[in-house]
Amino acid sequence: MALEHTEPVLLVRKRAELAGEWERSCHLAALPEDGTRSTLLTLCGERIDVGAVELLPEPEGMPCVACLLSVPPRG
């Protein structure tokens, strides 16, 4: 998923009651334009149901390396 520097992103991970700890990495997901999507598409390409997502105010836990590598360099 291509991302522009100006696009806002969300920090998300799967909720604890719905996923094992090994599945709960911190992902980056583009903010849905219309706010009505039922799934979020992370930068690594994983689709996560909005009802299964925990929004994070700051990075927490293990980051998703594929999401981090998808962020374009500044400059």
C-alpha positions in Angstrom: 0.0 0.0 0.0 1.5 3.3 -1.1 1.3 6.1 1.5 1.9 9.8 1.0 3.5 11.9 3.8 0.4 13.9 4.2 -1.9 11.0 4.8 -2.9 10.4 8.5 -2.4 7.0 9.9 -3.8 5.1 12.8 -1.8 2.9 15.3 -3.8 -0.3 15.7 -3.5 -3.8 17.0 -5.9 -6.7 17.4 -7.8 -6.7 20.7 -6.5 -9.1 23.3 -9.7 -11.1 23.7 -9.8 -11.8 19.9 -6.1 -12.7 19.2 -3.2 -14.4 20.8 -0.3 -12.2 22.0 1.8 -13.2 19.1 -0.8 -11.7 16.7 -1.0 -8.4 18.5 1.7 -6.4 16.7 1.3 -2.7 16.4 0.2 -1.9 12.8 -0.1 1.3 10.8 -3.3 1.7 9.0 -4.4 4.6 6.7 -7.3 6.6 8.1 -10.4 5.7 6.1 -11.4 8.7 4.0 -15.1 8.4 4.7 -14.9 6.8 8.2 -17.4 4.1 7.3 -15.3 1.2 6.4 -15.8 -2.1 8.3 -12.2 -3.1 7.8 -8.9 -1.3 8.1 -6.1 -2.0 5.5 -2.7 -1.9 7.2 0.4 -0.7 5.4 1.6 -4.3 5.4 -1.6 -5.4 3.5 -3.4 -7.1 6.4 -7.2 -6.4 6.6 -8.5 -6.1 10.2 -12.1 -5.8 11.1 -12.9 -2.5 12.8 -14.6 -4.4 15.7 -11.4 -6.4 16.3 -9.2 -3.4 16.5 -7.7 -1.6 19.5 -6.7 2.0 18.7 -3.4 3.0 20.3 -2.5 6.6 21.3 1.2 5.7 20.9 3.2 2.6 19.8 2.8 -0.3 22.2 4.2 -3.7 22.0 6.0 -5.3 19.1 5.8 -3.2 15.9 4.9 -4.8 12.6 8.1 -4.7 10.6 6.4 -4.8 7.3 4.3 -1.7 8.2 7.4 0.1 9.3 9.2 -0.7 6.0 6.2 0.6 4.0 6.5 4.1 5.4 8.1 6.4 2.8 11.3 8.1 3.9 11.1 11.8 4.8 12.8 14.2 2.6 
